[in-house]
Amino acid sequence: MKKIIYLCVLLFTAAMNAQESTEELAKAAQNPLANIMSFPFQYDGNFNYGPNNDRTQNILNIEPVIPLMDGKIITRTILPFVWQPEFDKPSGSVSGLSNVELTAFYVPKSTGFIWGFGPVVEFPVANETFGSKKLSVGPSLVFVKMGKKFVYGTVINNTWSVAGPSDVADVSSFYSEVFVNYNLANGLYVNSAPIFTANWEAEEGQKWIVPVGAGIGKIVKIGGKLPLNLYAGYYYNVVKPDFGPESQLRFQATVMLPTSILKETPKTN
C-alpha cells in the first residue's frame, strides 16, 4: 500500500510541475520518438467488415510508450482487445486479446530528421479466434521531421514468423503509418495518419489495405495540469481484401507524463 501511495504522489507531483505549453505537448504527442511517457488508448471501429461486408469489428489498442536511457531507447507495446461478429452465425460476437506487439527503437543523435531503428516482436498470446498463432519478428524504422507548424514522418516494419504450429499459415506482414500533422493555436491540430498494411502470404488482389482520410486532435489539461491528447479521425479503404473493412473510425485518448517522474521524489515537510 505504501508503494502505491508513493507512486500516486510521484504522478501528482510530476503533473503539477509540468509547465510545457499545449503547442509543445501537441508536437511531442505527434512524435513517436519523443522522450516522454505516453499511454494511448485507441478505439478502431472497422465498418462493413467480413465475408458479406456488412458487419462491424471493434478494437481497443492499449499502446504504452516508455523511453529508456534518457530517450536513447523508445519502447512501444501494443495490446489489442478485439470484439467482432461470429461470421458463421447471423448474430453474436466473440472477443479477446489478439497478438501482443513490442517494438524497441534505438534513437541515434541526428540533425534534420529524427530517426530510430530496432526490432519488432509479435507474441502469439491471442485466444483461438484471434491472431496468427506464431511468433513473428522483424525490423522496424521510424523517421520524423519536426517543423514550426508541421510534424511529419513514417513508421515502417515487416514481420516474419519464426516459430509456431506447423499446421498454421506462415506470417509475412508489412506495416507503415505515414503521418502529417499541422499544428494550430492552443494545442489544436489537424492530421492525416493512414496505416498501410500488406499480407504477403495472401493471394493476388487480397494483400493490401490502403486507406485515405484525416482527423483532428487537441491537447487538454486535466485539472489545468495533466496533459491529455484527444484525437478523432475517419479513414476509407480505397484498396482492401474482399474480407476487409470498408472504412474505419478512430478515437484516441493519450495520457502524457514526463520521464522525470521516474526520478522525482515527493517533497516532505
N, C-alpha and C positions, 0 to 999 in steps of 0.2 A: 504493500500500500504506500509506503514512504517513497518508493521509486516512482510510482505513478504520480503522486503529488509533486515530486521533484520535476518530472518531465512536464507536467502541466504548467508549473511555474516557469520553466525554461521557454516553453512555447509562448506563454503570455508575455514574458519579458522581451523576447526577440521581436514579437509582433508589435509591441508598444514602442520599441526603439527604432523600428524601420521607418526611414524618412524618404525613401525613394518616391519620386514623382510618379503619377499614373502613366505618363508618357514613357518613362524609363522602364516601368514594370511591364507595360504593353510590349515593348521591344524584347524584354527578357523572356516573356511568355511565348513569343514567336520564334525564339532562338533555341533549337534543340540541344545546343552545346553551352547554354548559359550556366554559369556557376551559381545556380540557385536550386534549391529543392522544390519540386512541384509534384502535386498529387492530382492528376486529371481523372475525372470520372466522365467518360464519353458514352453517350447513347447513340446507337445507329439503328434507325428504322429502315429496313430494306423492303420496299414495296413491290407488288406484282412478282413475287418470288415463287419458284417451284416449277413442277412439270407443266402446269397449266397457266403459269404466270398470273395467279390470282390470289396468292397468299402473302402474309407479312411475316418477316423474320425480325426479331428484336435482339440486339446485342448490347450489353453493358461492358465496356472495357475499362478496367482499373489499371492505370499506367504510371506507377510511381517512377519519378526520375530523381536519382540520387547522385550528386557529384562526389568524387573521392579525390584525395591527394591534391587539394586546392584547385579542383576543376580540371586536372590533367586527365582524369578518368571520369566519364559520364556513363552511368548505367541506367537503362530503361527496361522495365519489366512490364509485360502486357498480360493481364489475367482477364480472358474473355468469358463472360457468362452469357449463355445463349438460350433464347426461347424461340422455338419455331414450331410450325404446324407438323402434325403427323400426316405426311403426304399420302399414305396409303389408306387414310380414313377421311370421311367428309368433314369431320371436326376433331377437335382435341389438339393438344400440343405436348411437346417434350422440352425439357430444359436441363441445363447442367453446365459444368465448366468445360471449355474447349482447351486445346493445347496451350500451354504457357510458353511465352517467348521472352528470352533475355538477351539484350544487346549491351555490349560494353565498348564504348568508343574511347580511344586514346586521342587526345587533342594536343597536337604539337603547336609550338609557337609559330605564328604566321602573320603576314601582313596582307592587307586586302581581304581576301576571302578567309573566313574561319573554316577549318575543316577537321574532320576526325575519321578514324577508321578502327575497325575491330571485328570481333566475331559476333555472330548471332546464332543462338541455340534455341531450338523449339523442342520442348519436352512433351512427350505423349502421355499427359496426365488426364486426358479427357475421358468421359464415360463412353459407353459403347456407341452412342449416337453421333458424337461429335469428334472432330479431329482426325489426324492421319494415322494414328496408332504407331507412328515411327518416330524415332529420334532423328532430328534433322539439324544440320549445321551449315554454315556458310559465311561469306564475308559481308560486311556492311560498310557503307561510306556515307558521309554527310558533308555537304558544302553549304555555307551560309554567308550572305553578304549583308552587312548592316549599313544602311544609309541614313540620311537625315529623316526621311519620311518612310522610305521603303525598307522592308526586310524580306529577302527572298533567298531561295535555296532549294535543295532537294535531299531526300534520304533514299538510299538505294541499297537493296540487298537481294541475295539469291540463296536459297537453301536447298540442300540435297539430303535425302535420307541416308543414314549410315548404319542404322540398327533397327530391329523390329521384326514382327512376324513375317515370314517369307510368303505367306498367302495374302498379304496386304499390298496394295499398289505402291510402287516407289513414289518418292516425292522429288519434284524439281520445280520450285516455285519462285517467281520473280515478284518483287515489290518495289514500288517507287512512289513516294509522295513528293509532289512538286508544289511549293508554296510561294505565293506572292502576297505580301501584306502592305497596305498603305495606311499609315497612322495619321489620324486626325487629332483634334484637341481633346484634352481631358480623358485620355486613355481609351478613346473610341477608335476603332479601326475596321476596315473592310478587307476582305481577302478572298483568294481562291486557293484551295488546297486539295486538288483532286488526288485520289490514290489509284494508281495504275497497277494492276496485277496480271500475272500470266501463269497458267498451269502448263508447263512444257510437256507434261505427260498426257494431256488431253488431245482429242482428235482435232484435226484442222477445222477452223471455224468455231472452235469451242474453247480456245486457250485464253483469250483476253477479256478483261473488263476495263473499259476506257470511259471515265466519267468527265462531264463538264458541269461547272456550277460555281457558286460563290457563297459567301457568308458575311456576317457582321459580328463583331465582338466588342466587349468593353471591360475595362478593369474597374472594379468597385472595391471599396474597403469596408469590411465588416467592423462595426464599431468605430469607423473612421481610421482604422489602423491595419487590420489583417487583410492582405490583398487576395482578391478572388477574381479570376478571369472567366467571364461568361461568354459563350460563343454559340451561334446557331447558323447552320448552313444547309443548302439543298443542292443535290447533285443528280444529274440524269446520265444514265449509261448509254452512250451512243454506240458502243460495241459491248456485247455481252454474250456469254454462252446461253443456249436455249433454256437452261435451268436457272440462270442467274436473275437477279432482281433488275427491275426497270429503272428504279430511282432510289435515292437514299436521303433521309432527313437526319441531320447530325446535330446533336446538342452536346455541349461540353461545359463542365464547371471544374476549374482548376484552382486548388489552394496552393499559394506560393509562400515559401518560407526561406529566409536567408540561411546560408550554410553556417553562419556564425552561431546559430542556435546550438550547434554541437560543441561549441567552445565556451559559451557564456555560462556563468554561474549566477544564480539568483542573489540579489542583494539582501543582506541581513542587517537588522538594526543593531 
